[in-house]
């Protein structure tokens, strides 16, 4: 570009006029080469770049700071195959030799090696750093656990146990206490395990916490209730429904059981008949109590919303408002039971309002329902965190973060707030905390820079918003030195491509074309099937880099979904047809397939659902014994 601006003619044209033959072709190819790093280039290219960079400090820093972890991992694998040694060992060896690294420090080496790790591995190592030795760094532990992407809990637990020979939950419990310990435990477990633990606690000992049963069961989707029932039996050796039946009674028991037994939405609800039955029940005329319970228990939130609209048109008042009318004379009717009435209130509200009301109930009045508040706040994806803050303000004209802060204290308060705030906000606080005061906590700084790397653009903006007049670069510049400082500054300045899914720990954006998404998925899937076929007796666990590479298909169709970055039912149909293993039809079999893929129970196919389904398929002889998927798209 500079040559053309100065000479009014591109470089390759000068070469074309002055040279000939293969010599000219070679020079023109070099002149037309784009110097900008392209993360979509073949892994062998990046492996060679990394090998060359071992003698070029500036290039090495640039590669490690700017390339996504997935690209570095793929390049490292090729590097190992070509040079019969890992890239990490190459970096260590160069550091020890001192050749080319004139300003070497241990923290610089640690930074470079940590940047080579995949995000799950970095998170596991950072967690151990926060708890090892004498004393626990509660601030860091809180920030790490309460910002875990919702789809990574099991992967982090698995990585932690493999690296450090101990379960993450056990380590956390040994280092913490009281409500703070309970929150971190619930937040570390998978969502389903967390809900089962909370349900068991609500029925343990003397008395039953009915409000906790209501919260957990009404918050759950139909598929989540199914998952909770299965997991509860695995964890505690008893059937959940039988346990609830032994601890509750009357209409409340009937409602809890109906909700847990209802796994399929009604196909074509008769809203007129349902409204008549509800009105009769409210006025003391209804006698089919089980039918009244199932009117709401069998419906999805969307169907409940349509029922509420029909009720308002027929009765002249909203059903939720009718239930909230404390002046109503309920006599001995079906709604006279307070717990049952509270359950119906929750079911009548949209999911975002259910959560906002539950949080408010746990805070208001004398004393705080800490267990309830913990249950409400853990396992909120970023979208739900934003919805809670907005809905709470709209419904109650209050700030949920201020209410939590005013009602709690210490590490427990910090953890609750970190569960509700956007994770990027917590990253900024953790980064600044690692540098403020006397001296810099370099290991912390390195960990947080690596964790925040893929969202560094958001971190830069949020850092300046929180700390007016300050920016991340100036803090690093004032607290670090040499190549170590320069590497961290390059990470802090790195451009970040914006794409749906980065908040769910997906590290590479969707391919630009449908064909590329298919080919990249199929090549990786075929490679995994070949490995499985070579060792059919053992389950093949999919490495994180292979998960991310196959994830290009999830990202491509997820970006076009109504629930982006996740897949809706139409997106699943399009993706499975494109990849070569579609459901038998776009009706009943598609709905059944969608339910099978929905491991999280969120009624959307999330990133972790996709990974679990790929694990199932790779280990299924119907796939690894079958013909390979096509690796060329016409």
Phi, psi and omega in degrees: 000316180294321179297316181294322179295324183279329189244003177060024182199133182295153183301319186296331179289324175297316179298318182300325181275347186247349185231178181207168174061206181296329177302313179296317181300319181294315180294320178296320178300318177294319182294330182269359179294136177274119183286346182290133179295130180244111186292347180273358181290162185301144179304328180297327177297313182290328176297316178294320177301318180295319179297315178298323186291342179298341175250016181219096187302315184297317179294319180300313180298319181296315180298310184293325182283325191260331183280142175298155182301324181298316180296317179297322180293316179297318178296321180297321179296316178293319178304315181298319181292322184282314188257003178056032177199152182281153176298323178300318178294324178298317179295317179299316182297318179296321178297318182289326178288328181082359181284120177086352182241067188293338181243042184293142170217158179300323181291330176291316177300316179299319179299312182297316181292322180292327178291341177281343184281153174283157187304320181298316180296317179299316181297317180297316180294322179295323178296318179294320178302324183288339185243352185283160177075201182275125178082160181241138175274088186298322181299314180291318179301315178301311183297321181291314183288319187278358174244012177301125173305136191303335184268008188246002187303310182292323179296319178294317178300316180296314181297321182296314182294322179294320184281323191239003172067024179207150181288137182299316181299318179297320180296316179298316181298327181284344185253355187227177182206163173056215185297328179297317178296316181299317181297312182295324177296310180300322182286335181278320177298159172297162182302316181296315178297321179298315181294321178295317179299318180293320178297317180296319177296327180292339182247004181277151175071205183279128176081162181236137177272088183298325181297324178291320176300316181299312182302307188294315187284323179283333177290332187284145171285172179300317180291323178298321178297322177298314180295320179297317180300315181294313183293324181300317179297320179294319186281323189239001174068022177215155180284132184297316182297317179297322179296315179295320179298328180281345185250352183228177182206168172061213184295327179296315177300315180300322181291315179300315181295317180299318179296318181289330181277342183276104182251349181236135176290154176295138181288311183220081182298144174264090187295327179297312180294322178298318179297317179299318181293320179293317180296317177300320181294318181294330181264011174081012183262338185285142180235352177267082187294321181297321179295321179298316180301315186284345175304317180268324185297329185271357186260149172281166176305322178295319179291324176296321179297319178291325176297317180298320178296318179294322180295316180298321178293329184271322186260347180079006177210147180292146181297318179298318179296321179297318180290331180278353184283097183292343181278349182296144177264101187275349180049229181253023184289180185298331185267012181285339178285119187298316181294319177296316181297321178295321177299315180295322176304312181298315182296331182281344183269151171299151184309320181295323179285327175304311182296316181298316179296321181295318178298316180297318180299319183293335185264319190288161178083195181276123180081157181248135173278086188294318180297319177295318181295319177299314180300321180292325192266333181282154176064038174262116172299165185302323179297318180288328176299312179296320179297319180297313181299316182289315183292318179300316179294320182290318184282319187249355183055044181220163178261117184296324179294320177293319180297318178295315181297323182285342186254355183224179183206167172064208181298326179298315178299313181300321181291317177301314181296321179292335177286338185255325179291159173299138180306325181299325177300316180292323176303316182298316179297321180292319179297314181293322180298327181289344183246346184279164180081197182278117178081164180248134174278086192297320180298319177297314181301315180298313180302313184289327176295322178289319180295321184273358189308312186285353178235030188295330177297318177292322180297315180302313182293317182291323179301315179290329179289321181286313185249085185304133179083001180238156173218160185298318182301317182294326177294314179296317181299326182274344186248349184233174182209166173062209181295329176302311179297315183298320179295314179295322178296323178295322176295316181296331183264355190301138174287141181241124175287132181269125177205150179298137177110344181298329179287346179258019175076020169277128190254355178230138184287165179296145176297157182288338184232156177299317182299317180294321178299318180294311184296315181295319177297309186298320179298315181292317179298316180297319180298317179294320179296322177297318178296318179295318181298328178287343180215069188291345184282346182235145175296137176265116178271133188277120178299155184299323181294326177288324175303312183294322180293315175294333180297348178300326178289315177303317182292320183297309182280332176296323180296339181259008184269159177288346180240033182312138010274003181277172180260132168269183186293325177292321178295322178295319178299312181296316183293312183293327175294318182293322184278341174108011174223066183282160169298165183292333180206171180264021178244247184302318183290325176297316179297321179294320178296318180300316179295323179294320180286337186280066182295328182283340181078013184277356184067022169220151175273107182270173181304313182292328175299316180300313181297317180297320180293323177294323175300315180298315184288320179298326181267008180263122180302336176298340177255309186284343174267350183277172176297146179298153174290149181296134181256009175228131179254125182282000000 
